[in-house]
Amino acid sequence: MRECGVGHFVRLLVFGVGDLVLKRLALAIGNLYHQGRLAAAAFVDIVSVCPPPLAPLLPPGLDWSYFPTAPDTIPFEALRAAGYLQSDVATYLASPTDCHLPQAEQLARKVGAVFVEKPFTRSLGGMEDLLLQAPVNVYPIAHPLFKASMSGFLAACGRNVLSDVAWLEFRLMERIGVGLRQIDPALWDLVYHAFELFLSVCRATGADVAIEIGSAVVGTFRPCDGQVAPQVTTAARVEGTLRLSQRRIGFAAVVGKGLSETVKNLVARDAGGRILWKVDLGESGHLAHQRLLTEALGPRPDMKLSLADSLAMVRACTEADAIAVDAGTYAFGRTPQFLAGPRDTLFAGPRIAIRSA
């Protein structure tokens, strides 16, 4: 095995070989191998043979393996024999959401660290149980926090960055659809990102924060001729309040796929609707994943969010799910009315109905 002189974890164990791995993680793994930060990698999936697209994406010389497994199982004996159940191994869970929690619980004390993709889980009770177990080596992943613009903004955040903010808005709107990808509903797939960003900004200022959901609307695009219909909602608008210790800040998450435009940003406004600051989040995903993996392979990983933050996000998504109004379908390539409207009128703090805690 190649010697690595940088970092703490020298081997990476990845669960799931889907779009995220093939389009983002594999390239990041190759770059880290060339930098001498990674010695070997292994991939685990339910497909009986290694997916053909994976091998060409990995660099020559990288010591890598593929382990097929049955659904809901972990091939512990094979992984142990290959040396992947040791303290120098970082595990990345890019498996379907329903697998995250049981895999994290089983792997937590068998490897050096476990990093879990979003959404961490859709089980509120399961997340509460995991928090009670307090596994110190399990980390939630929030790759938007590792985009260059967001990382730089968080580093520059001071205690006063929220002093005049009355409203935060997050937009993640894309022209592309979902195709045959296995994804979560829009509330869990995209609005979850909003909560990651809102919480990380508040945490960077030293503030304790709770998420209160006021309203939620969801919708699903109608594919063009010949396209496959999505099996989950693809757009959502969620509004509510971030309750800080001394004050409250309104928020809106406006997200969707198969729309007429692509916009990815985080914006703060004052009480009059004036923009105070704006963070562009349009950077390519594999670059953020390379920064994320670099941090994950270090001796003291800082994912910028805690398991307690993940619990807050799971609770918020669960509450939004419970009150969500289904607006029906919208034409592919058209932004539905509940997402549309002049951006200058998005600021609407006073009309938010705040649910009691």
C-alpha positions in Angstrom: 0.0 0.0 0.0 1.2 3.5 -0.9 2.7 5.4 2.0 0.9 8.7 2.9 2.6 11.4 4.9 -0.4 13.8 5.3 -3.5 13.5 7.4 -4.7 10.9 9.9 -6.9 8.5 7.9 -5.2 6.9 4.9 -7.9 4.6 3.6 -11.4 5.5 2.6 -14.4 3.1 2.7 -17.4 4.3 0.6 -20.9 2.8 0.9 -23.0 3.4 -2.3 -21.8 3.8 -5.9 -24.4 6.1 -7.3 -24.4 9.5 -9.0 -22.7 11.3 -6.1 -19.8 8.9 -6.2 -19.5 8.7 -10.0 -19.9 12.4 -10.7 -18.2 14.0 -7.7 -16.5 11.7 -5.2 -14.4 9.6 -7.5 -12.7 12.6 -9.0 -12.0 14.0 -5.6 -10.6 10.6 -4.5 -8.2 10.6 -7.5 -7.0 14.1 -6.8 -6.3 13.2 -3.1 -4.4 10.1 -4.1 -2.2 12.1 -6.4 -1.5 14.6 -3.6 -0.4 11.7 -1.3 -3.3 12.1 1.1 -5.0 8.8 0.4 -3.4 5.3 0.0 -6.4 3.1 -0.7 -10.1 3.0 -1.2 -12.9 0.4 -1.1 -16.5 0.6 -2.3 -19.5 -1.3 -1.1 -22.8 -1.6 -3.0 -25.7 -4.0 -3.6 -24.7 -4.5 -7.2 -23.1 -8.0 -7.6 -20.3 -6.7 -9.8 -18.5 -3.4 -9.7 -20.4 -0.8 -11.7 -18.5 -0.4 -15.0 -18.4 3.5 -14.9 -16.4 3.4 -11.6 -13.0 1.9 -12.7 -12.2 4.5 -15.4 -12.7 7.3 -12.9 -10.1 6.0 -10.5 -6.4 6.8 -11.0 -3.9 4.1 -12.0 -1.9 3.0 -9.0 -4.7 3.5 -6.5 -5.2 0.4 -4.4 -8.9 -0.1 -4.5 -11.5 -2.8 -4.0 -15.2 -3.5 -4.5 -17.4 -5.4 -2.1 -20.9 -6.5 -3.2 -23.4 -7.0 -0.4 -27.0 -7.8 0.1 -29.5 -5.0 1.0 -29.5 -4.0 4.7 -26.2 -5.9 5.4 -22.6 -5.0 5.8 -19.9 -7.4 4.6 -18.0 -7.3 7.9 -15.9 -10.4 7.4 -14.7 -9.4 3.9 -14.0 -5.8 5.1 -12.1 -7.1 8.1 -10.0 -9.4 6.0 -9.1 -6.6 3.6 -8.1 -4.3 6.5 -11.0 -1.9 6.3 -12.2 -2.2 9.9 -9.4 -0.3 11.5 -8.7 3.0 13.1 -7.0 4.4 10.0 -10.1 4.0 7.9 -12.6 6.8 7.2 -16.0 5.6 6.1 -18.3 7.7 3.8 -21.9 6.8 3.7 -23.3 7.7 0.3 -25.9 4.9 0.4 -29.7 5.5 0.2 -31.1 7.5 3.1 -32.8 4.6 4.8 -29.4 2.9 5.2 -27.6 5.8 6.8 -28.7 5.4 10.4 -28.2 1.6 10.8 -24.9 1.7 8.9 -23.6 4.5 11.0 -24.6 2.7 14.2 -22.9 -0.5 13.2 -19.7 1.1 11.8 -19.2 3.7 14.5 -17.0 1.7 16.7 -15.3 -0.4 14.0 -13.6 2.3 12.0 -11.8 5.6 12.7 -14.6 7.9 11.6 -18.0 7.7 9.8 -19.2 10.5 7.6 -22.9 10.5 6.7 -24.4 12.1 3.6 -27.5 14.3 3.8 -30.2 13.8 4.8 -28.7 12.0 7.8 -31.9 10.1 8.3 -35.7 10.6 7.9 -36.3 8.9 11.3 -36.6 11.4 14.1 -36.7 8.8 16.8 -33.7 7.0 15.3 -31.7 10.3 15.3 -32.6 11.0 18.9 -31.5 7.5 19.9 -28.2 7.9 18.0 -27.6 11.2 19.8 -28.1 9.5 23.2 -25.4 6.9 22.2 -23.0 9.9 21.6 -20.7 8.2 19.1 -17.8 10.7 18.9 -16.6 9.5 15.5 -19.8 10.0 13.5 -20.1 13.2 11.5 -22.9 14.7 9.4 -21.8 15.8 5.9 -23.0 19.1 4.4 -21.1 19.6 1.2 -22.5 23.1 0.5 -20.5 24.2 3.5 -17.3 23.2 1.7 -18.0 25.3 -1.4 -15.3 28.0 -1.6 -17.7 30.9 -1.2 -19.5 29.4 1.8 -16.3 28.2 3.4 -14.8 31.7 3.0 -17.9 33.4 4.3 -18.1 31.1 7.4 -14.4 31.8 8.2 -15.1 35.6 8.0 -18.3 35.5 10.1 -18.2 37.6 13.2 -20.7 37.9 16.1 -22.2 40.9 14.4 -22.9 39.3 10.9 -26.5 38.7 11.9 -27.0 41.9 13.9 -29.2 43.6 11.2 -30.5 40.5 9.5 -34.3 40.1 9.7 -34.6 37.5 6.8 -32.5 34.7 5.3 -33.4 33.2 2.0 -31.9 30.2 0.4 -32.5 29.4 -3.3 -31.5 26.2 -5.0 -33.2 26.2 -8.3 -32.0 24.0 -11.2 -33.1 23.4 -14.8 -32.1 19.8 -14.7 -34.6 17.1 -13.7 -34.0 13.9 -11.6 -34.1 11.2 -14.3 -33.8 7.7 -12.8 -31.8 8.8 -9.8 -32.8 7.5 -6.4 -33.4 10.8 -4.5 -35.4 12.0 -1.5 -38.4 14.2 -1.8 -37.6 17.9 -2.3 -38.1 18.7 1.4 -35.4 16.2 2.4 -33.2 16.5 -0.7 -33.0 20.3 -1.1 -34.6 22.1 1.8 -32.3 20.1 4.1 -29.5 22.1 2.5 -31.1 25.3 3.6 -31.2 24.2 7.2 -27.5 23.2 6.9 -26.6 26.7 5.8 -28.9 28.5 8.2 -27.5 26.6 11.2 -23.9 26.9 10.1 -24.1 30.7 9.9 -25.7 30.9 13.3 -23.2 28.5 14.8 -20.3 30.6 13.3 -21.6 33.6 15.2 -21.7 31.7 18.5 -25.5 31.7 18.6 -27.7 28.9 19.7 -30.6 28.5 17.4 -33.9 26.6 16.9 -35.8 26.1 13.6 -39.5 26.9 13.7 -41.5 25.9 10.6 -44.3 28.2 9.5 -45.5 26.9 6.1 -44.5 24.4 3.4 -45.6 23.9 -0.2 -44.4 21.1 -2.5 -44.8 20.2 -6.2 -43.7 17.8 -8.8 -42.6 18.5 -12.4 -44.4 16.8 -15.4 -41.6 15.4 -17.6 -41.4 16.2 -21.3 -42.3 13.5 -23.8 -40.1 10.4 -23.4 -38.8 11.4 -20.0 -39.4 9.3 -16.8 -41.9 10.7 -14.3 -40.2 11.4 -10.9 -41.6 9.4 -8.0 -41.0 12.1 -5.5 -41.8 15.8 -5.1 -39.2 18.0 -7.0 -39.8 21.5 -5.7 -40.6 23.1 -2.3 -41.0 26.4 -0.6 -40.6 26.4 3.2 -40.9 29.5 5.4 -40.4 29.9 9.1 -38.2 31.4 11.8 -34.8 30.9 13.3 -35.2 31.5 17.0 -32.0 32.8 18.5 -31.5 33.4 22.2 -32.4 37.1 22.0 -34.3 37.5 18.7 -35.9 35.9 15.7 -34.9 35.8 12.0 -37.4 34.9 9.3 -36.4 32.5 6.5 -37.5 31.1 3.2 -36.1 28.1 1.4 -37.1 28.1 -2.3 -35.9 25.0 -4.1 -36.6 22.8 -7.1 -35.5 20.9 -10.2 -36.8 20.9 -13.7 -37.3 24.7 -13.5 -36.8 27.6 -16.0 -33.7 28.9 -14.3 -30.6 27.9 -12.3 -30.0 29.9 -9.1 -28.0 28.8 -6.0 -27.4 31.4 -3.3 -27.9 32.4 0.3 -29.1 36.0 0.9 -29.6 38.0 4.1 -32.0 41.0 4.2 -32.7 43.7 6.7 -36.2 44.6 8.0 -36.8 46.8 4.9 -35.9 44.0 2.5 -32.5 45.5 1.5 -29.8 42.9 0.8 -27.1 42.9 3.5 -25.0 40.1 2.1 -25.2 37.4 -0.5 -23.2 34.1 -0.9 -23.1 32.5 -4.4 -23.2 28.7 -4.2 -22.8 27.8 -7.8 -19.4 26.1 -7.6 -19.0 22.6 -9.1 -19.7 19.8 -6.7 -16.5 17.8 -7.0 -14.4 20.7 -5.8 -16.4 21.0 -2.6 -16.1 17.2 -2.1 -12.4 17.4 -2.5 -12.2 20.0 0.3 -14.6 17.9 2.3 -12.5 14.8 2.0 -9.3 16.6 2.8 -10.9 17.8 6.0 -12.4 14.3 6.7 -9.0 12.6 6.3 -7.4 14.9 8.8 -6.8 14.2 12.5 -9.7 16.3 13.9 -12.3 16.6 11.2 -14.5 19.7 11.3 -17.7 19.2 9.3 -19.1 22.5 10.7 -22.2 20.8 11.9 -22.8 18.4 14.8 -25.1 15.4 15.4 -27.3 17.8 17.5 -27.5 20.0 14.4 -28.5 17.0 12.3 -31.3 16.3 14.9 -32.5 19.8 14.5 -32.6 19.5 10.7 -34.4 16.1 10.8 -37.0 17.6 13.2 -37.5 20.6 11.0 -38.0 18.5 7.8 -40.3 16.2 9.7 -42.4 19.2 10.8 -42.4 20.6 7.3 -43.5 17.3 5.9 -46.4 17.1 8.4 -47.9 20.5 7.3 -46.8 20.5 3.6 -49.5 21.5 1.0 -49.1 19.7 -2.3 -49.5 22.2 -5.2 -49.7 19.4 -7.7 -47.5 19.2 -10.9 -45.8 21.9 -13.0 -44.5 21.6 -16.5 -40.8 20.6 -16.9 -38.8 23.8 -17.6 -41.4 26.1 -16.0 -41.0 27.6 -12.6 -44.3 26.9 -10.7 -46.3 29.9 -9.3 -45.6 29.0 -5.7 -41.8 29.4 -6.4 -42.1 32.3 -8.8 -42.5 36.0 -8.2 -40.2 39.1 -8.0 -37.3 38.5 -5.7 -37.7 41.9 -4.2 -41.1 40.8 -2.8 -39.8 37.6 -1.3 -39.1 39.4 2.0 -42.4 38.9 3.8 -41.5 38.5 7.5 -44.7 39.8 9.0 -47.0 37.3 7.2 -45.3 34.2 8.5 -47.4 32.2 10.8 -45.1 30.9 13.6 -46.0 27.6 15.1 -45.7 27.3 18.9 -42.7 25.3 20.1 
